[in-house]
């Protein structure tokens, strides 16, 4: 199903991007500088929001179908700061402490092992580096919705390339040894109800 997810992803997400995600991305990335790693970069939705002080942007995307679309995006809008690598979050081909910031937007829901992915993110961050995250999560404050998330998750994962609906990503970030400095929970507008609960923020190594 990965080829289909890549083919329809931008169209499927367009309503939410207009309603809230574009503004959330811009807000989260506004303060970044130096060398940045964007994991699970998808089709490049974060690219328009990287500010001038960011001197290098490495886009890591493991799915070949998404990567092909991402490189097509870069051909249409070249940016000398940007390079792409075919790599999963759980096995980044990057030296320890090589980035000032790591960005993860709607990625940690679909990694195979969240704990391993977050350990890798922490590993490649420089001392005092920042981890910027935007993820949809379990509906902890809405028990009825959480029940439906659990019911739908087995089928949802098969249709969406392994995306989980019930992960407690904020707790996993803290458990990985990243200190959360800013956190905001909000509903992703225009998304399906089971995928609306979101957490976004900034953590520091």
C-alpha positions as CSV (number, residue, x, y, z in Angstrom):
1,X,0.0,0.0,0.0
2,X,3.0,2.4,0.3
3,X,2.8,3.5,-3.3
4,X,-0.9,4.4,-2.9
5,X,-0.2,6.3,0.3
6,X,2.5,8.3,-1.4
7,X,0.2,9.0,-4.4
8,X,-2.8,10.3,-2.4
9,X,-1.0,11.7,0.7
10,X,-0.9,15.4,-0.2
11,X,-4.5,15.4,-1.5
12,X,-5.7,13.6,1.6
13,X,-4.0,16.1,3.9
14,X,-4.8,19.3,2.0
15,X,-7.8,20.2,4.2
16,X,-5.9,19.9,7.4
17,X,-2.9,21.7,6.0
18,X,-5.0,24.7,5.1
19,X,-7.0,24.5,8.4
20,X,-4.1,24.2,10.8
21,X,-1.0,22.2,9.9
22,X,0.6,24.9,7.8
23,X,0.4,27.4,10.7
24,X,1.6,24.8,13.2
25,X,4.6,23.9,11.0
26,X,5.5,27.6,10.5
27,X,5.3,28.3,14.3
28,X,7.4,25.2,15.3
29,X,10.2,25.8,12.8
30,X,10.5,29.6,13.1
31,X,13.2,29.5,15.7
32,X,15.5,26.9,14.2
33,X,19.1,27.6,13.0
34,X,22.2,25.7,12.0
35,X,22.1,22.1,10.8
36,X,18.7,20.5,10.8
37,X,17.6,16.9,10.2
38,X,14.0,16.4,9.1
39,X,13.1,12.7,9.6
40,X,10.3,11.0,7.7
41,X,10.2,14.1,5.5
42,X,7.5,12.7,3.2
43,X,6.7,15.0,0.3
44,X,8.4,18.0,1.9
45,X,5.6,19.8,3.6
46,X,8.0,21.5,6.1
47,X,10.3,22.9,3.4
48,X,8.6,26.3,2.9
49,X,8.9,27.0,6.7
50,X,12.6,26.7,7.3
51,X,14.0,30.2,8.2
52,X,17.1,31.8,6.8
53,X,19.3,31.0,9.8
54,X,19.1,27.2,9.0
55,X,22.2,26.6,6.9
56,X,21.8,22.9,6.1
57,X,18.6,20.7,5.8
58,X,18.9,17.0,5.6
59,X,15.7,15.3,4.6
60,X,15.5,11.6,5.6
61,X,12.8,9.5,4.0
62,X,12.9,5.7,4.0
63,X,9.9,5.0,1.6
64,X,11.0,5.0,-2.1
65,X,7.7,6.2,-3.3
66,X,7.6,9.2,-0.9
67,X,11.3,9.9,-1.7
68,X,10.6,10.1,-5.4
69,X,7.9,12.7,-4.8
70,X,10.1,14.6,-2.4
71,X,12.9,14.8,-4.9
72,X,10.3,15.9,-7.5
73,X,9.3,18.7,-5.1
74,X,12.9,19.8,-4.8
75,X,13.4,19.9,-8.6
76,X,10.5,22.3,-8.8
77,X,11.8,24.5,-6.0
78,X,15.5,24.1,-5.6
79,X,17.2,25.0,-2.3
80,X,21.0,24.8,-2.1
81,X,20.7,24.1,1.7
82,X,18.8,20.8,1.1
83,X,20.0,17.3,0.6
84,X,18.0,14.0,0.8
85,X,18.9,10.6,2.2
86,X,17.0,7.3,2.0
87,X,17.0,6.3,5.7
88,X,14.6,5.2,8.4
89,X,14.5,7.1,11.7
90,X,15.5,3.9,13.6
91,X,18.8,3.7,11.7
92,X,20.1,7.1,10.7
93,X,23.4,7.1,8.8
94,X,24.6,10.2,10.7
95,X,27.4,10.7,13.2
96,X,26.6,11.3,16.9
97,X,25.9,14.9,17.7
98,X,25.7,16.1,14.1
99,X,22.6,18.3,14.2
100,X,21.4,21.4,16.0
101,X,17.8,20.3,15.5
102,X,15.8,17.3,14.5
103,X,12.2,17.8,13.2
104,X,9.5,15.1,13.2
105,X,6.1,16.0,11.9
106,X,3.5,13.2,11.6
107,X,6.2,10.5,11.6
108,X,6.4,8.8,15.0
109,X,3.0,7.3,14.6
110,X,4.3,5.0,11.8
111,X,7.8,4.0,12.9
112,X,8.2,0.4,13.8
113,X,9.8,1.0,17.2
114,X,9.2,4.4,18.7
115,X,11.8,4.0,21.5
116,X,14.5,3.1,19.0
117,X,13.6,6.0,16.8
118,X,13.7,8.5,19.6
119,X,17.1,7.1,20.8
120,X,18.4,7.7,17.3
121,X,17.0,11.3,17.3
122,X,18.7,12.0,20.7
123,X,21.9,10.4,19.5
124,X,22.3,12.7,16.4
125,X,21.5,15.9,18.3
126,X,24.3,18.1,19.5
127,X,24.4,18.9,23.2
128,X,21.5,21.3,24.0
129,X,20.1,20.5,20.5
130,X,16.3,20.8,20.0
131,X,13.7,18.2,18.9
132,X,10.7,19.7,17.2
133,X,7.7,17.4,17.0
134,X,4.1,17.4,15.7
135,X,2.3,14.1,16.0
136,X,-1.2,12.7,16.2
137,X,-1.7,10.6,19.3
138,X,-4.1,8.6,21.4
139,X,-7.3,10.5,22.5
140,X,-6.4,10.4,26.2
141,X,-9.0,12.9,27.2
142,X,-11.8,11.4,25.1
143,X,-12.5,7.8,26.2
144,X,-15.1,7.1,23.6
145,X,-12.9,8.3,20.8
146,X,-10.0,6.3,22.2
147,X,-12.2,3.2,22.1
148,X,-12.8,3.8,18.4
149,X,-9.1,4.5,17.8
150,X,-8.4,1.0,19.2
151,X,-11.1,-0.6,17.2
152,X,-10.0,1.0,13.9
153,X,-6.2,0.8,14.4
154,X,-5.6,-2.7,13.0
155,X,-7.3,-1.8,9.7
156,X,-6.0,1.8,9.7
157,X,-2.4,0.6,10.0
158,X,-2.8,-1.6,6.9
159,X,-4.3,1.2,4.9
160,X,-1.8,3.9,5.9
161,X,1.6,2.4,5.8
162,X,1.8,1.4,9.5
163,X,0.3,4.5,11.1
164,X,-0.8,3.9,14.7
165,X,-3.7,5.8,16.3
166,X,-3.1,5.1,20.0
167,X,0.5,6.0,20.7
168,X,1.4,8.1,23.8
169,X,4.2,10.0,21.9
170,X,4.7,12.7,24.5
171,X,5.5,10.2,27.2
172,X,7.8,8.3,24.8
173,X,9.7,11.5,24.1
174,X,10.3,12.2,27.8
175,X,11.2,8.6,28.4
176,X,14.0,8.9,25.7
177,X,15.7,11.5,27.8
178,X,14.5,14.6,25.9
179,X,13.4,17.4,28.1
180,X,10.1,18.9,26.9
181,X,10.2,22.7,27.1
182,X,7.0,23.5,25.2
183,X,3.9,21.4,24.6
184,X,0.5,22.1,23.1
185,X,-2.4,19.7,22.5
186,X,-5.0,20.4,19.9
187,X,-7.4,18.8,17.5
188,X,-6.2,18.5,13.9
189,X,-9.0,20.2,12.0
190,X,-10.5,18.7,8.9
191,X,-9.0,15.3,9.8
192,X,-10.9,12.1,10.4
193,X,-12.1,12.1,14.1
194,X,-9.9,9.1,15.0
195,X,-6.8,11.0,13.8
196,X,-7.5,14.4,15.2
197,X,-5.8,14.4,18.7
198,X,-2.4,16.0,18.3
199,X,0.6,17.0,20.4
200,X,3.2,19.5,19.2
201,X,6.1,21.2,20.9
202,X,9.9,21.4,21.4
203,X,12.1,19.2,23.5
204,X,15.8,19.6,24.3
205,X,18.7,17.1,24.7
